Amino acid sequence: MTRKALPGLSAQIKDKLIQQALERRVRQAGQAPIAVKSNPAGAKAGTEIPEQYYRFDLHPGYQQIRIINDGAARLEIASPFFKLHEGRAGSTTRIGGRDYLNFASYNYLGLSGNPEISDAAKAAIDRYGTSVSASRPVSGERPVHRELEQAIADAYGTEEAIVFVSGHATNVTTIGYLFGPRDLVAHDELIHNSVLQGIQLSGARRLPFRHNDWAALDALLAEQRPQFERVLIVIEGIYSMDGDFPDLPRFIEVKRRHRVFLMVDEAHSFGVMGNTGLGIREHFGLAGADVDIWMGTLSKALAGCGGYIAGEAALVEHLKFLAPGFLYSVGMSPPLAAAALAALRCLRREPARVLALQARGAQFLEQAKAAGIDTGTSAGIAVIPTIVGSSIKAARLASALFERGINVQPILYPAVPEKSARLRFFVSSEHTEEQIEGAVRALSKLVNV
């Protein structure tokens, strides 16, 4: 892609100047206060209300989007988002009539689109329809829901489990309901947005601690624990931006020492970690009861859509009867529940898929590091970033790889700090050694230009 240089400026300097201007404008759009004038006596209603308060096109969030899109257009960078996949997205995909090597999907074990999983979903449609048409407590309960929850509980070695229609909503409603203004939620500084939204809903005090730093958490709780009633620690199994994981046994020690609850979000680690894919619990050889709240999603290794909580019976029964995101939501669609159940059974029966995924991830990480690519703190299991330190560079790099038949998404400011802008590679058990080698080779040539 050709870039037009401003007179007297190199393309690199031009990029930097535009990038700095964009960052300033984005911050201003999101932070600039708007003065509100009171209506004078007798004035017509609304005459002094600023347009920003009743026009969506003047909303600060929308203005941020417009600023970013305008900057991309000036730099002649095509949007990397909302690419239209024309079929199943696994290790390969088809976009715009062309086949691509794909590193932008969560289909870690290749089970989305697997005939066995699809057949289970079709059979559920034939038996139950496409919707249960009610919340589960009133009329939406189906056998497939209970079978799936029992299979999840068995996988975690817990008493019970509950499934929700959305992974994001699972965290929001669980944290938002169980905790309140007299409580504290301490979380890893890189925790997922769904956890932050849940904390905000709960009204609890929120305190982040340094990424994967159990000692920092220990010190925080030593100071803060006596001031609150219930305290929750929230960490992830594998962090979706960095591909690393916590020393879970240490966090369990901390939670026991301070008599608090521990929640582990396994959205990206269940089906991926452990010799048979049972997650970070299996990786460290822990008992299900060692963690109070196990959370995960059905949309990644388990080829469905939704989320789950596993734990003791008192926790799950409580959520089933009173958590708003379960009580007032329609029950999970039968084909999705059946697909996730079939995927979980396949995972338990075919651990070779997990070992293949781990091997391909280790290969990608090893070869990327050997090529001088900055992969941050990734453990190389399923998520491997390429940190380039510039949103413009990340977008250009993704575009250049796309032109070469490789589909990978850039993660840009403000989603991550500008110095952490990156590409994020999701590895699948279906990727071959040759595909990994070719992708790293192409990446290395472009990164090191």
N, C-alpha and C positions, 0 to 999 in steps of 0.2 A: 504494500500500500504506500503510495507516494504522499509525502507531507510537504506542504508549501511553507517555505521558510520566510519569516519576516525579514525585511531588509536589514542587514547588519547583525542578525541573530542566528545562531545555529538552531537546528531543530531541537536539540537537547535543552538549550536554554529556553526556547519557546515553550516546550512542554512544562518545564519547571515553573515558569512564570504563570502559565494558565492554571496549573495545578494549585499553586499558592493562592491565586485569585478565587478559584473554585472553593477551596477549603474555607477561606474567609467568608464567602457569600453563603455557604451552607451553614456555617456557625451563626451568622447573622440572621438567616431565615428562621432558624430554630430557636434563637434566644432573644431576639429583639422584642422588648416589651412594647405594648400598644396602649397608649393613654386612653382612658375612658372618660368622656365628658358627661356630666350629669345633665339631664334635660331641663331646660328652663321652664318655669311655670307656664302652663298653657301651650307648650310646644306639642306638636303632633308626635305620637308614639313612634319611636324609631328614627326620628330625624337626626339625632346625635349619635347613633350607633355606628361605629366604624364598619366599613364594608367587609373587613376581614372576619367579622363575627357572623356573617350570614351568607358568605360566598365560599364554596368549596375550592374554587380556583385560586383563592387568596389564602388558603390554609397554609401555615408554615411548612407542614410536611410535604404538601404538594409543591410548594415553591422550591423546596430542596431538590425534589425530583426534577423539576424543570431546569434548575441550575446545573445539575449533574448532566442531564441529557444535552443541554446546550453546550457545555464544555466538551462532551464527547463528540458532538457534531463538528465543533471547531477543529478538533484534533483528527477528524475523519476516522473515528473509532466506531465501528458498528456495535450496537447493543448485543451483549453476550447472553441476554436473558430471554426467557420465554421461547426458546427454540422448540419447534414443532416436531416431535418424534412421531414417526409414521407407523410404528409397530412396537414390539416388545423391546425394552431397553435393558440389555444385559451387558456382557463384555463388548458387544457391538450394538450399534443402533443405526437407524436410517432417518436422515434429516434432509429435506429438500430433494428427495430422490437419489441421495448419495449415501453410501455406507461409510460409517465412521467407527474407529476404535473408541470405545466409550469408557470414560473415567468419571462420569458425572451422575451415577445412579447408586442408590443404596441397596441394590439387588445383590447383596454380598454373596449369597450361596446359589444364585441362579435359579431360585425357586419360583419367582414371579414369572409366569409363562410356562413353567414345567407342566407337562400333560397331567400328571397325577394331581397336582394342586388345582389346576383348572377344572378337571373332572369333578373334584370334590365341591368346588364352588357351583358348578352347573347342577349337580345333584341336589344341592341345598336350595337352589332356585326352584327346581321342580317340586321339591317337597314343601318349602316354606314361603316361596315367593321372593321378591327382591327386597322387601321391607317387612319388619315385624309390626309396623304401624302403631306402635304404642311404646311408652316407657316400660321397662321390664317389671317394675313392681306392680303395675296394674294389669296389663294384658300382653306385654311384649316378651315374656320369658319363653325360650325355646330350648330343647335338649342340647343343641349344639353350643349354646352359651355355657351351660354347665359343664359340658365335656371339655371345652376349651379352658375354662377356669381351673378345672381339676388337673388338666395336663400341665398348666403353668405352675400351679402349686407343687405338683410332683417334681417338676424340673428344678424348683428352688428349694425343695425340702421344707416347705412351709405348710401351715394348716389350711390356708385358704388363698384365693386370688379373686380379683374382680376385673372385668374388662370394660373399657370406656370406648366411645366412638371416635375419639381423637387423642393422639398422643400428647399434643400441646395442652388440650383441655384436662388431661389426666393430672398433670402437675398443677395447673391453675386451680382446679376444683379441690384436689386433695389437700394441698397446702392452704388454700384459701379458706377451706372449711375447718380443718383440724386446729388451726392456730389463730390467735387473736391479739388484741392490743397489749395484753400483759405478757406476751411471749416474745422470744427472740429466734430469728432464723439466721444462722451463720453459714455462709456458703463460699465455695471456691470463687475467686474473682472472675473466672472464665465460665461460670455456670450458664446454662441455656436460658434464653429469654422466657420460656414457659415458667421456670422457677421464679424469676423476678416478678412476673405478672401474678403468680400465685401469692407471693409475699405481699405485694401491693394490695391485693384483694383482702388478705387476712388482717391487715392493719398492724401486723407484728413489726417489731424493730428489726431492721436488716443490717447485718454487718458482714462484709466480705473479708476473706483472708487470702494471703498470697497463694498463687496457684500450686496445688499439690503439697503445700507446706503444713503438715500435721503439727509441727512444733509451734508455728505461728497461731494455729487454731487453739492449741493447748493453752498458750499464754493468753489468748483472747478470752477463753472461757474461764480461766482462773480469775480474771478480773471482773467479767461480766455476769457469770452464771448466777450469783446470789441475788441479782436484781430482777430476775424474771421467774415466771412460773414454769411453763414448758419451754424447752429449748430444742430446736431442730438443727442438725447439721445436714447440709445437702452437698453431695459431690457426684461426679459422673464416673461411669465405668471406663469409657474411652471418650475423650474430649473431641468433639466433632470438627473443631477447627485445627487442632494440633496433633491429634492422633496419639496422645500419650495417656497414661493412666496413673491413678494414685496408688500409694502403698496402703491398701485397704486395711490390713491388720493393724497398722499404726493408728488409723482413724477409729477403728473399733476400740482400741485401748483408750483413746481420748474420750470417746463417748461414754464408756463405762466409768472412767474416772470421774467424770463430771455429771453423771446420771442424766443424760440427755438422750434424745432420739437421733438415729442416723438413717438418712435416706440416700439410696444410691440410684441414680438415673442410668439405666443400662440400655438406653436407646441404641447406642452404637457398639455395645460390647456383648450383648447376648446373641449367641449364634456365631460369635467371632472369636472370643477368648476361651481358653480352656481346651483340653485335649479332645473333648467331644462337643464343644461349643456351648456349654452351659454358663458361660460368662465369667465375670471376674471372680465370682464365688468359687467356681471350679479351678480357676487359675491359681488361686491362693489356698485351695483346699479348706474352705470355710464351711461352717454349718449355716443353714438357712436362717436360723434364729439369731445369728451373730449381727444381723442388720435388721432394723425395725421395719423399714419400708423399702421394699424392692420395687422399682418402677422400670417399665420398659415400653417399647412400642412394637406394633405388629407390622409396620410398613417397611421394615428393612429386611433382616434375615428371614422373617416369618411371612413375607409375601402377601400381607393383607393391608389393613388400615385400622388404626385405633391405638389404644394404649392399655396398660394393665398395672395393677398394684398387687403385690404378693406379700403376705405377712401372717401375723397371728389372726385367729378367728375374730377376736374382738375388734381389731382394726377393720377387717373387711366387712363384717356385719354392720358396723357403724357407718361405713361409707355407702353400703347398699341401701340403707334406709334413710340417710340424711344428707349425703353429699349432693348439692344442687346439680352438679354436672352429670350425675348419674340418675338421680331421682326425677329430674325434670327433662331429661333427654330421651329421645327415642332409643330403643335398644339397638345394639349393633346389627347391621344388615347381615342376614343369614349367609350369603355367599362369602362375605369377608370373614366371618367367624369360622366357617368351614375351611376356607383357604388357609387361615392361620393355623388351625388345628392340624390339617394335613401336613403343612410345612413343618410344624413342631414334631410331628411323628416321623417325618422324613429325616429331620435333623438328628433325632435320637437313633434312628436306624442306620444312617449313613454318615458317620463322623468323618469319612474321607473328604467330604466337601469342605469341612472346617480346616483340615490339615492342608488341603490344596490352597485355600484362601490364605492361610498363614504363610505358606511357602512362597506364594506369589508376592505377598506384601513384603516379606523379608528380602526377596530378590530385588524388588523395586527400591527399597530403602538402601540396600547395600550398593547397588549400581549407581543410584543417584548421589550418594555420598562420595563414591569413588570419582564421580564426574565433577565434584566440587559444587554440587547443588545444595543450597541451604534448606534442609528439611526440618529445622527447628528441633523440637524435643520428641518427634514422632517415634513410636515404638515399632512402626512398620508392620502393624497387624492388618489394618484395613484402610486407615486414613493417613495419607502422606502429603503434607503441604510442600510447596516450593515457594519459599519466602523471597520476594524480590524488592520489598521496601518502597514501592511506588505503585499507586493505583493505575496510573497511566501505563506503566511498564507491564503490570499484571494484565490489563485489558489487551494491550498490544500482543503480549505473549500468547494469551488464549486465542486471539484472532489468528495469529500466525500458525499455531498448532492446528486450528480448525481448517485452515487452508490446506494443511498437510494431512487431513483426514483423521485428526485426533480431537475428540470432544472432551474438554475439561473446563470447569467454570472458574473464573477469577473471583476472589473475595476482596472487595474494595472498601475504602473509606467511604462512609463512616461505620460500616459493619465491623471493621477492625481498625485499629490505629493505622495511620498512613505508613508508618515505618514497618508495619506487619502485613501490608498488602501482599497477596499471595495467589497462587493457584492451589486448588485442593483436589487431589487425586483420590478417588474411591476405587479400591481394588476388589475384584470379584474372583471367586473360585473358578470361574470359567475363563479367565484370562490365561493365555498360554505363556510359556517362558519367552517365546519369540516375540509376542506382542508386548510384553513388559520391556524386553531389551530394546525393541524398536522405538517405543515411546520415550524411554529414558535417553536414547541416543538423539532423537529429534529435539527433546527438551534441552539437552546439554548444548547442542549446537546453537540454539536460539538464546538461551540464558547467558552463554559466555561470549556472545557477539559484542 
